[in-house]
């Protein structure tokens, strides 16, 4: 041990612990100063009376509400003549001081006078103060303006209603983007209980769409509430299947009212499930577009001198927003085989055109969707199963990388002329029943043009 340290140890003595620093010892705040600081820092107005109803304490919030300073209020006996009308003073003082004889708090409403002569309605909570001997020694009274109290009660009531009876989802998310409170609507929308989502990452509750949702929450935390509503498409787990839903959402940044500067506490997320309305809207938009395409296709085909060109024009209009490829297979006169007559380019997207060389017979295996459509005089849908090989489409004489097919029969004058096939790649959904209806509408127009082309060439196909 060095000499300086040895001297310091000897100076402290054998039983006195060595201090870790040389700074000044903390000085205790006197009780009166601490009490004054606590009273002045309260958000509620507070005054206190001794057993003779003389005011002993008066904080700054009481001064703000009534205008009377502590120097003017402390030492006065009751409120008579200055903070309450003389006619009301006896009743007010009696009700306040009655708290000395009753345990617990008492709540009253009074009309008090401001220093400027105005009146203000306040709600008070008063309770007795016990002395050292356990006997009542006075009363303290906390009060606030009634409208401020009502505003607070409304806020609490609104919060309770939102989390119990609201007809939309309400989720409080902390700064780590984890739910902290979930109301009943939101719990049902998430397919969970009121407590099971709490504290879990959103990625565990939402299968797809969580990136957009988290991005919106991050933006609100950093920049504040966004204007307007946001429609978020999400996919939710539902046992072995998944549910795709659209939530129309609004976001509010939550900040602490107790901090001098806003401190984010999280985000309030409110949403409604509008899936059914959005799907109906999409169906209506799709129907309008397809009706427009049928109309435009008819006008364009009417300007074609060659009926075969008109047939391919119909398919070009059908492809827009509907499929990636289209094929026309016409029936041979003996009705035994289909011949590839027109198709879109197998590589890059392009218009449908006649096959070079006049058509090639296609060797469709038994049970091929095109053959099924010809046999049924209707439409057949097919999709590659999850376990299908990469050659699923080429094995069926279709362009590579196609995974969804819709084959529709070509009928004219009561005869089967062939089959038109629409194909989609993996980025598109499978064909559905409304798609088959649209394909059949285009097939009718295409078959009429093909029938006219065969009649013009003198080649009338048989059934």
C-alpha positions, 0 to 999 in steps of 0.5 A: 500500500502506498504512503498516501493510501496508508495515511488515508486508512489511518485517518479513517480509523479501523472501524470506519469504511473508506468512502469511494469518492471525495464529493460532498455528503448529501444534504437532507431536504427539510420536511417543510421544503419537501412538502411545499415542493410536493404540494406545488407540483400537484396537478390538482388544486389542494388546500388544507384546514385545521380543526378551526377551519383555518386554511393552512396550505394552498398550492399553485394549482389552487392559485391558478384556478381561483386567482388567490395566492398562498399569501392571501389564502393561508390564515383565512378562516373558511371561504366566507366572503372571498372564495365563496358567496357569504350566503353559501359559506356556511353550507360549504364550510359545514360540508367540508369540515364534516369530513373530520367526523367521517372516515374515507373521502367525500365528494362534493361540487361547489361554486367558488369565487375567483379573485376577479369576481367570476364563479367557477364550478369545482368538484372536491374530494375531502378527507380528515387529517389525523393528529399524532394522537390519532384524533382528527386534526383537520381536513384536506381538500383537493379540487379541480374544475368540473369541466376538466374532471368531466373531460377526464371521465369522458376520456376514461369512458371512451377508452373503456368503450373502445376496448369493450364494445367498439365495432372496429378493432383497437390495438395498442402497440408499444415502441417495439411493435408488440401488442399491449392491449387488444379489444374484442373485435381485434382479437376475433379478427386475429383469430386469437383471444384477448390476451394471447397476442399480447407481447408477441411480434406481429410476424407471429400473428400475420403470415403475409402483409406484416412488412406493410403493417410494420412500415406504417407503425414505424412511420407513425412513431417517427413522423406522427399520424398519417393523413387518411386511412390505409388499406392493408391486405394481410394473410392470417393463419387459420389451421391448415389453411390461410385467410386473406383479409383487407383491413382499413386502418388508421394510426395514432401516435401515443405520447405521454402527457406527463413529459415536457416533450412528447415521449412516444408510448406506442401507436394506437391502431384502429381498423375495420375488416372491409374484405367483403366490400373490397372483393365486391368492388374488385369483382365489379371493376373486373366485370366492367373491364371485361365488358369493355374488352368484349365491346372493344374486341367486337369493334376491332374484329369488325374491321378485319377483312380476314376472319382468321385475323378477327379470331386472333384479335378476339384473343388479343383483347381477352389476354389483357389482364387475364392470361399470359398465353392463348392457343387455338386448336381446331378439330380435324375434319374426321374429329380425331385430332386437334391441330394447333392453328394459332398461338401467342409466342412461347417466349416473350409476350406478344399477339396471337397469330397463325402457326407457320406452315398451316398448323401442326397436329398436337398429340394430347394424351388421354384425359388432356384438359383440351380433350375434356373440354371438347368432349363436354362442350364446356370449359375445363380448369387445371392447375399444376399440383405442388408436387408437379415437375418443372415439365408439367406444362411442356408435357401437355404441349403448352409453353414452359413455366405455365401452371394454370390452364383454362380450356374452353370449347369453340362452338358455332352453328351447333358444331364443335370447331376446336378448343381455345386454351388460356394459360397463366404463369406462377405469378397469377392465381388459378382460374376461377368460375368467373374466369371461365364465364369470361373465356366462354364469352370470348370463345363464342365470338372467336368460334364465329370468326373461325366458322366464317374463315372455314366457310370462306376457305370451303373447309366446313368442319364436321361435328 
